[in-house]
Amino acid sequence: MEHIVKLTSSLDLVTGVLLAGHGIATVRRTPLRARAQQMQRRGFEPGVPHALGIPALQVLSGLGLAAAGVRRASVNDLVGTGSAIAVTALGGTRLVIDREDGSVTSTTGGATALTLAGVLRLLTSTRGRPVARILTLGAAAAAITFEAARRRRVLRSR
């Protein structure tokens, strides 16, 4: 059991640092207007809130996940669990959208790994509590479904 906690903590730390770094690099590398236009082309309207919100969510959830990994967070760690829900939703949404667009790239592989890391964290943090497990996985699934459906509606209206 202790080996699983150590593995999950290490995975949380690495995933969190990489995700936070990616969010920071995105903001520094690409101007806001270009990110907003790219988001609108992909079906996320309005583009500016997504262009600001997605990197911010990446940084915050990445830092929360990394903090949970450093602390070897217990089962009742709300920051780690909340971050894991956000991480799973971010990765899952990107995975679904890339699949719908038929644009499978290395970023899709990263989104898959991010989703799996988030799901693993959720499964281990809700061990022995089936209702909590259903609620946390359901929250991530609801966020993915909402964003994908909203995007489809925007693309159909064009």
C-alpha positions in Angstrom: 0.0 0.0 0.0 2.8 2.4 0.8 4.4 1.8 -2.6 1.2 2.9 -4.3 1.1 6.1 -2.2 4.8 6.8 -3.1 4.2 6.2 -6.8 1.1 8.4 -6.9 2.9 11.1 -5.0 5.8 11.1 -7.4 3.4 11.0 -10.4 1.4 13.9 -8.9 4.6 16.0 -8.4 5.9 15.4 -11.9 2.5 15.9 -13.6 1.8 19.0 -11.6 5.2 20.7 -12.3 4.9 19.9 -16.0 1.3 21.1 -16.3 2.1 24.4 -14.4 5.2 24.9 -16.5 3.1 24.3 -19.7 0.5 26.9 -18.5 3.2 29.5 -17.8 5.0 28.8 -21.1 1.8 29.2 -23.0 1.1 32.6 -21.6 4.7 33.8 -22.1 5.1 32.3 -25.6 1.9 33.3 -27.4 0.2 36.7 -27.2 -3.3 36.8 -25.8 -4.9 37.9 -29.1 -3.3 35.0 -31.0 -4.4 32.5 -28.3 -7.9 33.9 -28.4 -8.1 33.6 -32.2 -6.8 30.1 -32.0 -9.4 29.2 -29.4 -12.1 30.7 -31.5 -11.0 28.7 -34.6 -11.2 25.5 -32.6 -14.7 26.3 -31.5 -14.3 27.9 -28.1 -16.2 31.2 -28.0 -15.6 33.7 -26.7 -11.9 33.2 -27.2 -10.5 35.6 -24.7 -11.9 33.9 -21.5 -10.7 30.6 -22.7 -7.3 32.0 -23.7 -6.9 33.4 -20.2 -8.7 30.7 -18.2 -7.2 27.5 -19.6 -3.5 28.5 -18.8 -4.6 29.8 -15.4 -6.4 26.5 -14.7 -3.3 24.6 -15.8 -1.0 26.6 -13.5 -3.4 26.4 -10.5 -4.3 22.7 -10.9 -0.7 21.9 -11.6 0.6 23.6 -8.5 -2.2 22.0 -6.4 -1.3 18.6 -7.7 2.4 19.1 -7.2 1.7 20.3 -3.6 -0.3 17.2 -3.0 2.5 15.1 -4.3 5.1 16.8 -2.1 3.0 16.4 1.0 2.1 12.8 0.1 -1.4 13.9 0.7 -3.8 11.8 2.6 -7.2 10.5 1.4 -9.0 13.6 2.7 -6.9 16.1 0.8 -9.3 18.5 -0.9 -6.7 20.5 -2.7 -5.2 17.4 -4.3 -8.6 16.0 -5.2 -9.9 19.3 -6.6 -6.7 19.7 -8.6 -7.0 16.1 -9.9 -10.6 16.8 -11.0 -9.3 19.8 -13.0 -6.4 17.9 -14.4 -8.6 15.1 -15.5 -11.1 17.5 -17.1 -8.3 19.5 -18.9 -6.7 16.3 -20.3 -10.0 14.6 -21.1 -11.4 17.7 -22.9 -8.3 18.0 -25.1 -8.4 14.3 -25.8 -12.1 14.4 -26.9 -11.6 17.5 -29.0 -8.5 16.2 -30.8 -10.4 13.0 -31.5 -13.4 14.9 -32.9 -11.2 17.1 -35.1 -9.1 14.1 -36.3 -6.0 16.1 -35.3 -4.2 13.5 -33.2 -0.7 14.8 -32.4 1.9 14.5 -29.7 -0.3 16.9 -27.7 -3.0 14.3 -27.8 -0.6 11.9 -26.2 0.2 14.4 -23.5 -3.5 14.9 -22.9 -4.0 11.2 -22.6 -1.2 11.0 -20.0 -2.6 13.9 -18.1 -6.1 12.3 -18.1 -4.6 9.0 -16.8 -2.6 10.7 -14.1 -5.7 12.6 -13.0 -7.9 9.5 -12.9 -5.2 7.6 -11.0 -5.0 10.3 -8.4 -8.8 10.4 -8.1 -9.0 6.6 -7.7 -6.3 6.5 -5.0 -7.7 9.6 -3.1 -11.1 8.1 -2.9 -10.0 4.5 -2.0 -12.6 2.9 0.2 -15.2 5.6 -0.4 -17.4 4.5 -3.4 -19.7 7.6 -3.2 -16.8 10.0 -3.2 -15.2 8.1 -6.1 -18.4 8.4 -8.2 -18.8 12.1 -7.4 -15.2 13.0 -8.2 -15.1 11.0 -11.5 -18.5 12.3 -12.3 -17.4 15.9 -11.8 -14.5 15.5 -14.3 -16.8 13.7 -16.8 -19.4 16.5 -16.5 -16.8 19.2 -17.2 -15.5 17.2 -20.3 -19.0 16.6 -21.6 -20.1 20.3 -21.0 -17.1 21.7 -22.9 -17.3 19.2 -25.8 -21.1 19.8 -26.2 -20.7 23.6 -26.0 -18.0 23.4 -28.6 -20.1 21.3 -30.9 -22.9 23.7 -30.7 -20.6 26.6 -31.6 -19.2 24.8 -34.5 -22.6 23.8 -35.8 -23.8 27.4 -35.7 -21.0 28.6 -38.0 
